[in-house]
Amino acid sequence: MFRRRPLDQPVGAARRLTAGRLTLEIAGGSVVGHHYPENYDVLHVDETLPLAVVCDGMGEGEGSRVAGATATATFVEQVRAAWPTVDAAGLRAATTVTQTRVRRAGAALVGLTGCTLTALVVEPDGGQGWLVQIGDSRAYRLRDGLLELVTVDHTMAWLGVLHGWWPVGSPEAVRARYQLLRYVGHPDRPDPDLLAVPLRRGDTWLLCTDGVSDQLGYHRLRDLLAVRRDPTRTAQALLDASLDAGGDDNATAVVLRVHPTLPAPR
């Protein structure tokens, strides 16, 4: 049994939001882990909009902390300002503003100011969701018992394994996991990946930082997400499992379950 630390963000009660004919249950939390003295992950589950964001600061120190906080606050602000419009152009513009503000915030700091950003925004009518991603924080979808990694890690490791430069698990691949090719705060302001994803009743979505995905293998993730429990208990189980597996990094998880909206009683 682990001891909760002051900088953990406990998993709160799941929020229920309606998007068209769908009801979304969302809950998330974050733990420091056993390696770092502070939590450089930042989590946002919106109170009123179907929006969740996870950011993971790069390295330790002020630049990591500032990047994650600035990126999350700016992206959420931009999505709220554009609501109820949710489209590729608007989300790309929101990411551009986020990149600019993180670069500006880091100008007076020594060292790197950067972070990952992965967000899920659902259109008001529930027709589809949008994934926005820069870096290696991930989005998974569990549908009909099949867990799929929907995003791509923007790392040298992913590129190397894809092109056969080195075997998975080799020393070269392990080192390359920490070489991000795209991140928020990068001087070239790289574009995000934008994915329009259909939402189906029964789907379970997971947004997480690498403190979860690196600690828990595919089958463990699938089994924890497949248990029919509310998102609060599922998110907590994921965080507990990441700590039990070593807790080598800050770990953040957001779980979203999709249900049909029940018709109002007559």
C-alpha positions, 0 to 999 in steps of 0.5 A, a space after each residue: 500500500 502506498 502513502 499518498 503524497 501532498 502533490 498527488 491530485 486525487 481522483 475526484 468523483 466522475 463528471 457526467 456531461 451530455 453531448 447530443 445522444 451521448 452521456 460522458 462520464 469523465 474522471 482523472 487524477 495524478 500521482 507523483 510516483 517514487 522517483 521525482 520529488 515533485 509532480 510535473 504532470 498537469 491534468 484538467 477535466 473540465 467542469 462544464 465542457 466535454 474536454 480533458 487535457 493532460 500535459 507532462 513537463 520535460 525534465 525537472 525544474 521550473 521550466 517543466 512546471 511552467 510549461 505544463 501549467 501554461 500549456 494547460 491553462 492556455 489550451 483550455 482558455 482557447 477551447 472555451 473561447 471558441 465553444 460551441 465551435 470545435 473543428 480542426 482549424 480552431 484546435 490548430 489555432 488553439 495549439 499555436 497560441 499555446 506554443 507561443 505562450 509557453 515559449 514566451 513564458 520560458 524566455 526568462 528561464 534558464 534551461 528547457 521550458 517544454 511539455 507534452 500535450 494530449 487533449 480530447 474534445 467532444 463536439 457539442 452534438 456528440 457526433 465525434 471527438 477530436 484528439 490533439 497531441 504533441 509529444 508522447 502522452 497517449 490516448 487509448 480506446 477500448 472498444 468491444 474488448 480491443 484496446 487500441 493505441 490511437 496516438 503516435 509517440 513523437 519520439 526518436 524511439 518510435 521512429 527508430 522502431 518503425 524504421 527498423 533502426 534498432 530492436 524494441 527494448 534495445 539500449 538505443 531504443 531505451 535512450 531514444 524514448 527521451 528524445 522528443 521530436 515534437 513538444 509544446 515549447 519547441 522553437 519551431 512550433 511543430 504542428 499537433 496531430 489532430 484526429 477526428 474520432 467517432 464516439 460509440 456507446 460502450 467506448 472507454 477512452 484513456 488519456 495518460 502520461 508515460 508514467 502510466 503507459 511505460 509502467 503498465 503493459 498492454 494486457 494490464 492496461 486492457 484488463 484494468 480498463 475492461 473492468 465494469 467500474 465507474 471512471 473514478 475507480 478505474 483511474 485510481 486503479 491505473 494510478 495504483 498499478 503504476 505505483 505498484 509497478 515501480 512508480 518511476 515517473 509522475 503518472 496521470 490518467 483520465 478515463 472517459 466512458 461513453 453511454 447512451 443518454 436516456 430519454 427524459 421521462 414523460 
